[in-house]
Amino acid sequence: MKSSIFSPSTILIYIFLLSIFISFPRCEDLIDQICKKTPFYELCEASLRPDSQNSSDVRGLASTVTSLILSDATDTLGYIQGLIKQTKDPELQRALADCAELYIPVVKYNLPQAIAAFTKGQYGFATYVLSDVSKQADSCEKGFSSSIESPLSERNKLVSNLCAVAVAIIKLLSV
C-alpha cells in the first residue's frame, strides 16, 4: 500500500511545525513588543534594532541595553574628563568635577554590579542599581547652575532614559 504525503500523521506534523513557527515572534516583532512596554519606545527601538541579530529573547534584549548603558556612561565620563582639561571657567570646572565624581563609581562599580546581578538572575538588585545610575545622571545635570549651561544634557538624558528602558525590560523577566 502506498503512503500518501497527505496522511493524517504528516498533516499533524505540518500543523504542529506551522504552529511553532507562528507562535515564535521574529526578533523584530519581539523588539517592537518589548519596546512598547518601556517609557521610551523610540530610544528602545533605536538601541535594540542595530543589535537585533544577537538578541532573540527578552533576556538578550535586556543584556544589550544594559551593556549599552555601560558604554554610554563610559563615553560620558571620558567626555567629562576631556571638558575639565579644556575649560578655563572655574564654575564649569567645579560642576564637571562633581559630575565626574558621580560617573566614576557608576562606570567602575555600579554598572558592572548591575550586569553581574542581571547575569545571575538577581533582577531586583539589577533594577535597583540601574535606577540609582539614572539618579546619578540626573544629579549630574542638576549640578549646573542657572548661569552655566550644561554641556552634558543630552548625554545625561540618554544614560537616564536608557536606564529606564533597561529597568522596564528587566521587570518583564521577573513577572
Backbone bond lengths (Angstrom), bond angles and torsions (degrees), N, CA, C in turn:
res aa  C-N    CA-C-N  psi(-1)  N-CA   C-N-CA  omega(-1)  CA-C   N-CA-C  phi
1 M - - - 1.436 - - 1.522 109.23 -
2 K 1.301 116.20 132.20 1.456 121.22 -179.90 1.519 110.07 -78.26
3 S 1.331 114.16 140.85 1.467 116.90 174.85 1.518 108.56 -94.50
4 S 1.268 115.48 136.37 1.460 121.74 -179.15 1.524 109.56 -89.08
5 I 1.320 115.74 147.53 1.464 117.84 176.65 1.530 110.86 -71.24
6 F 1.314 115.76 -8.23 1.459 120.58 178.76 1.524 111.41 -106.93
7 S 1.301 117.25 32.12 1.456 119.92 177.87 1.533 109.40 -67.16
8 P 1.307 117.81 157.03 1.467 120.43 -178.47 1.534 112.98 -56.40
9 S 1.320 117.22 -38.81 1.471 118.64 -179.47 1.530 111.42 -69.13
10 T 1.320 117.80 -37.08 1.466 121.19 177.88 1.518 110.47 -66.15
11 I 1.313 116.20 -42.41 1.466 120.03 178.79 1.526 109.96 -62.61
12 L 1.319 117.14 -42.08 1.468 120.48 178.60 1.530 111.41 -62.29
13 I 1.310 116.57 -39.91 1.469 119.99 178.48 1.521 110.33 -64.66
14 Y 1.335 117.26 -44.13 1.471 120.43 177.46 1.523 111.40 -60.47
15 I 1.321 116.28 -44.70 1.470 120.06 179.51 1.528 110.08 -62.56
16 F 1.322 116.32 -42.80 1.462 120.53 179.32 1.531 111.22 -61.54
17 L 1.319 116.83 -48.08 1.467 120.62 -179.94 1.523 111.52 -64.17
18 L 1.312 116.88 -39.46 1.457 120.86 177.98 1.526 110.83 -64.22
19 S 1.328 116.83 -41.72 1.468 119.39 179.82 1.524 111.21 -65.95
20 I 1.317 117.77 -35.93 1.466 120.53 176.51 1.521 109.90 -65.48
21 F 1.321 116.74 -45.38 1.465 120.92 -179.29 1.525 110.96 -61.13
22 I 1.318 116.82 -42.34 1.460 120.92 -178.46 1.523 111.09 -71.45
23 S 1.334 117.89 -35.65 1.467 120.25 -175.07 1.522 113.00 -73.65
24 F 1.310 118.56 -22.00 1.457 120.85 177.80 1.518 109.31 -93.47
25 P 1.333 116.68 110.32 1.463 117.70 179.77 1.518 110.22 -69.65
26 R 1.302 114.85 147.80 1.457 118.76 175.34 1.508 108.41 -65.39
27 C 1.310 116.42 161.18 1.457 121.37 -177.57 1.525 111.26 -56.69
28 E 1.334 116.73 -41.64 1.461 119.57 -179.12 1.519 110.60 -61.55
29 D 1.344 116.34 -40.68 1.456 120.25 178.10 1.522 110.38 -66.24
30 L 1.319 116.76 -39.59 1.460 120.98 178.54 1.526 110.08 -62.52
31 I 1.317 116.83 -44.32 1.464 120.35 178.67 1.524 109.88 -59.08
32 D 1.311 116.92 -45.51 1.461 120.63 179.60 1.528 110.73 -61.42
33 Q 1.326 117.06 -46.43 1.469 121.41 -179.55 1.524 111.31 -61.68
34 I 1.317 116.26 -44.89 1.467 120.39 -177.81 1.523 110.30 -69.34
35 C 1.313 117.07 -45.58 1.470 120.04 -177.47 1.524 112.18 -62.63
36 K 1.316 117.45 -29.52 1.468 120.43 176.74 1.526 111.47 -65.79
37 K 1.318 116.94 -18.24 1.466 121.46 -179.26 1.526 112.04 -96.75
38 T 1.314 117.05 9.27 1.465 121.38 179.07 1.526 109.49 -109.74
39 P 1.330 117.33 161.98 1.468 119.28 -179.43 1.529 114.58 -74.30
40 F 1.326 117.41 -14.04 1.468 121.04 -177.48 1.525 109.19 -132.33
41 Y 1.327 115.38 78.87 1.462 121.91 -174.99 1.529 112.36 -55.52
42 E 1.330 117.39 -50.93 1.470 120.73 -175.52 1.528 111.22 -62.96
43 L 1.321 116.81 -42.15 1.464 120.95 178.49 1.523 110.16 -64.18
44 C 1.297 116.49 -42.67 1.466 121.20 178.31 1.529 110.60 -59.40
45 E 1.316 116.09 -49.85 1.471 121.17 178.97 1.531 110.95 -58.77
46 A 1.322 116.10 -48.56 1.469 120.46 -177.65 1.523 111.44 -63.89
47 S 1.310 117.12 -30.57 1.464 121.20 -179.07 1.521 112.40 -79.52
48 L 1.324 116.62 -35.05 1.464 119.91 -173.69 1.523 114.79 -94.72
49 R 1.306 118.25 -29.10 1.477 120.36 -177.42 1.525 113.55 -57.83
50 P 1.338 119.08 -46.41 1.474 118.19 -178.29 1.528 113.35 -61.20
51 D 1.332 117.51 -24.54 1.458 121.40 -176.83 1.529 111.41 -109.73
52 S 1.326 117.28 21.31 1.468 120.60 -173.01 1.526 113.35 -63.16
53 Q 1.308 118.72 -23.55 1.464 121.14 179.30 1.526 111.72 -68.11
54 N 1.339 116.75 -27.97 1.461 120.73 -176.02 1.523 113.15 -95.53
55 S 1.310 118.16 -1.84 1.458 121.17 -174.73 1.517 110.16 -130.73
56 S 1.319 116.00 94.18 1.460 119.17 -175.90 1.523 113.02 -103.41
57 D 1.339 117.38 0.57 1.455 119.94 176.90 1.530 109.51 -142.91
58 V 1.320 116.13 173.88 1.462 121.00 -175.99 1.524 110.70 -61.38
59 R 1.301 116.50 -40.91 1.472 120.65 179.69 1.532 110.46 -61.08
60 G 1.312 117.30 -42.81 1.459 121.28 178.34 1.513 112.28 -64.39
61 L 1.334 116.30 -38.31 1.467 120.11 178.12 1.524 110.76 -66.06
62 A 1.324 116.64 -42.22 1.467 120.40 178.07 1.523 110.62 -63.22
63 S 1.311 116.39 -40.46 1.461 120.86 178.31 1.525 111.06 -63.33
64 T 1.323 116.58 -41.48 1.466 121.22 178.87 1.523 111.20 -60.78
65 V 1.334 116.95 -47.31 1.469 120.34 -178.98 1.525 110.67 -65.01
66 T 1.319 117.17 -41.72 1.465 120.65 -179.03 1.527 110.83 -63.53
67 S 1.309 116.98 -41.57 1.469 120.30 176.58 1.524 111.39 -65.07
68 L 1.315 116.00 -36.81 1.465 120.70 177.77 1.531 111.20 -64.49
69 I 1.322 116.74 -37.77 1.471 120.40 177.42 1.522 109.75 -61.60
70 L 1.325 116.81 -45.66 1.465 119.94 179.05 1.519 110.55 -60.02
71 S 1.306 116.99 -43.23 1.464 120.95 178.95 1.528 111.28 -62.29
72 D 1.337 116.86 -46.32 1.469 120.43 -179.15 1.526 111.86 -67.10
73 A 1.328 116.82 -40.08 1.467 119.96 178.94 1.530 110.59 -66.03
74 T 1.323 116.73 -39.01 1.463 120.98 177.38 1.525 110.48 -63.97
75 D 1.325 116.79 -43.86 1.470 120.92 176.72 1.526 111.06 -62.13
76 T 1.323 116.53 -40.72 1.465 120.85 179.83 1.520 110.62 -64.38
77 L 1.318 117.18 -42.62 1.463 120.14 177.78 1.527 110.33 -61.16
78 G 1.305 117.88 -44.56 1.468 120.90 177.31 1.518 111.89 -61.36
79 Y 1.318 116.11 -39.33 1.463 121.43 178.23 1.528 110.19 -64.47
80 I 1.323 116.75 -43.54 1.472 121.42 178.13 1.523 110.09 -59.81
81 Q 1.318 116.07 -47.32 1.466 119.86 -178.75 1.524 111.30 -62.14
82 G 1.311 117.13 -37.00 1.464 120.83 176.00 1.518 111.95 -65.74
83 L 1.330 117.03 -41.67 1.466 120.85 178.67 1.524 111.75 -65.25
84 I 1.318 116.50 -37.77 1.472 120.12 178.82 1.526 110.04 -59.31
85 K 1.315 116.57 -41.56 1.468 120.85 -179.72 1.525 112.08 -69.19
86 Q 1.332 117.15 -31.37 1.468 121.01 -174.56 1.521 114.12 -85.26
87 T 1.317 117.00 -33.44 1.464 118.98 -171.03 1.526 112.43 -80.03
88 K 1.312 114.39 146.64 1.471 121.13 177.17 1.530 110.94 -105.94
89 D 1.325 116.73 -11.89 1.461 122.00 -178.20 1.535 109.70 -76.03
90 P 1.343 118.08 115.81 1.466 120.43 -176.87 1.536 113.34 -63.10
91 E 1.330 117.14 -34.87 1.465 119.77 179.66 1.528 110.76 -68.13
92 L 1.316 116.70 -41.09 1.459 120.90 176.82 1.526 110.41 -67.08
93 Q 1.331 116.82 -40.96 1.469 120.29 177.82 1.523 110.83 -58.97
94 R 1.330 116.24 -42.62 1.460 121.27 -179.26 1.541 110.30 -62.83
95 A 1.324 116.21 -46.79 1.469 119.84 179.60 1.533 111.05 -63.45
96 L 1.316 116.47 -40.56 1.467 120.26 178.25 1.527 111.44 -66.52
97 A 1.332 116.25 -39.48 1.469 120.04 177.92 1.529 110.47 -63.19
98 D 1.329 116.40 -39.44 1.468 119.85 176.62 1.530 110.50 -62.55
99 C 1.318 116.46 -40.77 1.470 120.34 177.67 1.528 110.92 -64.43
100 A 1.317 116.32 -41.08 1.469 119.48 178.09 1.524 109.96 -60.55
101 E 1.343 116.53 -40.43 1.468 120.26 178.59 1.528 111.76 -64.36
102 L 1.306 116.81 -28.08 1.465 120.44 176.34 1.527 111.53 -79.36
103 Y 1.323 116.93 -39.78 1.470 120.72 -175.36 1.530 113.41 -79.38
104 I 1.324 118.48 -28.92 1.474 119.48 -178.72 1.530 111.39 -57.77
105 P 1.344 119.68 -53.12 1.470 117.48 178.43 1.535 113.57 -66.79
106 V 1.322 116.40 -29.05 1.470 119.88 177.16 1.526 109.75 -60.63
107 V 1.328 116.02 -46.67 1.466 121.28 -176.82 1.529 111.71 -75.83
108 K 1.329 116.82 -41.44 1.470 119.76 -174.51 1.524 113.49 -82.17
109 Y 1.332 117.48 -32.41 1.463 119.50 -172.17 1.528 113.78 -123.88
110 N 1.341 116.17 -55.61 1.463 119.43 -171.02 1.529 112.88 -59.66
111 L 1.320 116.73 -55.81 1.468 118.89 -177.12 1.527 112.70 -65.95
112 P 1.341 119.83 -41.46 1.468 117.68 173.89 1.538 112.69 -60.07
113 Q 1.356 116.89 -35.78 1.467 119.81 176.26 1.528 110.92 -65.96
114 A 1.319 116.33 -41.87 1.470 120.04 179.29 1.525 110.51 -62.77
115 I 1.320 116.38 -42.53 1.469 120.62 179.58 1.526 110.57 -65.20
116 A 1.334 117.07 -42.52 1.469 120.89 178.40 1.529 110.76 -63.95
117 A 1.324 116.74 -43.36 1.469 120.59 178.99 1.526 110.44 -62.95
118 F 1.315 116.29 -43.71 1.462 120.79 178.93 1.527 110.32 -60.61
119 T 1.326 116.75 -44.88 1.464 121.98 -179.42 1.528 111.23 -60.27
120 K 1.340 116.15 -35.06 1.468 121.26 179.90 1.528 112.69 -83.78
121 G 1.319 116.90 -1.04 1.458 119.68 -179.19 1.515 113.62 82.95
122 Q 1.319 117.06 13.21 1.472 121.91 178.63 1.532 108.21 -89.17
123 Y 1.317 114.69 70.56 1.458 120.93 -171.71 1.526 113.02 -65.74
124 G 1.324 117.24 -36.10 1.464 120.23 179.13 1.518 111.85 -61.04
125 F 1.324 116.32 -46.27 1.463 119.99 179.82 1.527 110.54 -67.68
126 A 1.311 116.77 -39.78 1.471 120.24 179.22 1.526 110.53 -60.57
127 T 1.326 117.53 -44.19 1.469 119.59 179.80 1.519 111.42 -68.66
128 Y 1.325 117.05 -34.63 1.468 120.62 176.85 1.530 110.20 -61.24
129 V 1.319 116.57 -48.03 1.469 120.89 -178.84 1.528 110.51 -65.82
130 L 1.310 117.79 -42.29 1.469 120.40 179.13 1.528 111.28 -64.00
131 S 1.314 117.28 -36.68 1.469 120.36 175.91 1.519 110.39 -64.55
132 D 1.325 116.42 -38.11 1.464 120.70 177.32 1.529 111.04 -66.52
133 V 1.307 117.33 -39.97 1.470 121.21 177.08 1.528 109.82 -59.67
134 S 1.313 116.55 -41.97 1.465 120.73 177.40 1.525 110.56 -59.94
135 K 1.321 116.51 -42.46 1.472 120.87 178.89 1.527 111.09 -64.61
136 Q 1.324 117.24 -35.63 1.468 120.34 179.09 1.530 110.23 -65.47
137 A 1.318 116.54 -41.88 1.475 119.99 177.66 1.525 110.16 -63.81
138 D 1.326 116.72 -40.72 1.467 120.64 177.68 1.529 110.93 -65.10
139 S 1.332 116.75 -39.50 1.473 120.63 178.35 1.520 111.25 -64.23
140 C 1.309 116.35 -38.92 1.464 120.40 176.29 1.519 109.45 -57.90
141 E 1.309 116.08 -47.03 1.468 120.61 -177.94 1.527 111.42 -63.27
142 K 1.312 116.48 -40.04 1.468 120.89 -178.90 1.524 112.38 -70.99
143 G 1.325 116.80 -15.13 1.458 121.09 -179.29 1.519 114.37 -73.47
144 F 1.308 116.86 -8.88 1.464 120.06 178.32 1.520 108.33 -90.75
145 S 1.331 114.80 128.94 1.465 119.43 -178.89 1.522 110.15 -73.16
146 S 1.311 114.37 169.99 1.468 118.60 -179.30 1.529 111.92 -66.27
147 S 1.332 116.36 -20.50 1.467 119.11 -179.75 1.531 112.70 -84.78
148 I 1.329 116.55 -13.82 1.472 120.45 -179.40 1.521 108.89 -118.87
149 E 1.312 115.50 122.96 1.460 119.67 176.48 1.526 108.78 -78.18
150 S 1.311 115.68 133.59 1.456 120.56 -179.78 1.526 110.75 -71.83
151 P 1.336 116.76 126.44 1.464 119.41 174.18 1.538 111.50 -83.06
152 L 1.341 115.35 3.14 1.459 120.33 -174.51 1.524 113.68 -114.24
153 S 1.320 117.18 5.48 1.475 120.44 -173.21 1.522 112.92 -51.72
154 E 1.313 117.02 -51.93 1.471 120.13 -177.63 1.523 111.56 -64.96
155 R 1.316 116.52 -39.72 1.468 120.21 -179.59 1.527 111.31 -67.24
156 N 1.342 116.31 -45.32 1.464 119.86 178.65 1.523 111.09 -62.43
157 K 1.314 115.75 -41.93 1.464 120.86 179.34 1.528 110.34 -62.53
158 L 1.328 116.88 -42.07 1.460 121.00 179.62 1.524 111.05 -62.03
159 V 1.333 116.89 -48.59 1.467 120.32 179.94 1.529 110.03 -60.86
160 S 1.314 116.48 -46.96 1.464 120.92 -179.22 1.532 111.62 -61.61
161 N 1.312 117.02 -46.37 1.466 120.75 -178.38 1.529 112.33 -69.19
162 L 1.336 117.24 -36.78 1.468 119.71 175.74 1.524 110.79 -63.97
163 C 1.329 116.28 -36.35 1.469 119.52 176.50 1.526 110.26 -62.20
164 A 1.325 116.77 -42.25 1.467 120.39 178.67 1.530 110.95 -63.12
165 V 1.317 116.77 -38.78 1.469 121.18 177.06 1.527 109.94 -64.29
166 A 1.329 116.90 -47.10 1.468 120.95 -179.22 1.525 111.05 -61.90
167 V 1.322 116.54 -43.92 1.466 120.31 179.39 1.532 110.12 -60.11
168 A 1.318 117.22 -44.58 1.470 120.74 -179.95 1.528 111.35 -61.98
169 I 1.321 116.90 -41.22 1.470 120.14 -179.60 1.524 110.60 -69.52
170 I 1.328 117.07 -43.33 1.470 120.01 -179.60 1.527 110.52 -63.99
171 K 1.319 116.98 -37.06 1.474 119.52 178.22 1.527 111.47 -62.41
172 L 1.315 117.83 -28.22 1.465 120.60 176.03 1.529 111.27 -65.53
173 L 1.321 116.42 -28.60 1.462 120.95 179.64 1.522 112.07 -75.49
174 S 1.317 116.75 -27.69 1.460 119.66 -175.00 1.528 112.57 -94.12
175 V 1.328 116.05 9.17 1.477 119.84 178.65 1.505 109.26 -81.57
